């Protein structure tokens, strides 16, 4: 994930949102989420971008 203007004080809110999404979807993550701060998003107005790979099988 890429976070615009990331600061460490966002971590609590981010972790809570991830936990809520996982509970709602009823899934367990295979690996912990990783992220990095960026100066600007790919599209104007975004605060978070996600790059994901789905494995089916």
C-alpha positions in Angstrom: 0.0 0.0 0.0 1.1 3.5 -0.6 0.1 6.3 1.8 0.2 9.9 1.0 2.1 12.0 3.6 2.2 9.0 6.1 3.0 9.7 9.7 3.4 7.2 12.5 0.3 8.6 14.3 -1.9 7.1 11.5 -0.9 3.5 12.5 -3.7 3.0 15.1 -6.4 4.2 12.7 -5.0 2.1 9.9 -4.8 -1.0 12.0 -8.4 -0.6 13.2 -9.7 -0.1 9.6 -7.8 -3.3 8.5 -9.2 -5.3 11.4 -12.8 -4.1 10.6 -12.4 -5.0 6.9 -11.0 -8.4 7.7 -13.8 -9.1 10.2 -16.5 -8.0 7.8 -15.1 -10.1 5.0 -14.5 -13.1 7.3 -10.9 -13.6 6.1 -7.5 -14.1 7.7 -4.6 -12.4 6.0 -1.8 -14.6 4.7 0.9 -12.0 5.3 0.9 -8.8 7.3 0.1 -5.7 5.3 3.1 -3.6 4.3 3.1 0.0 3.2 5.2 3.0 2.4 4.8 6.8 2.5 4.7 8.7 -0.8 4.7 12.4 -1.6 1.8 12.2 -4.1 -0.7 9.6 -5.3 -1.1 8.3 -8.9 -4.4 10.1 -9.1 -5.3 13.4 -7.6 -7.4 13.2 -4.4 -6.4 9.7 -3.3 -5.0 9.2 0.2 -4.2 5.5 -0.1 -3.4 3.3 -3.1 -3.4 -0.5 -3.0 -1.5 -2.9 -5.1 -2.9 -6.4 -4.7 -2.3 -9.9 -6.1 -5.1 -12.5 -5.8 -4.2 -16.2 -5.6 -6.9 -18.6 -6.5 -6.7 -22.3 -6.2 
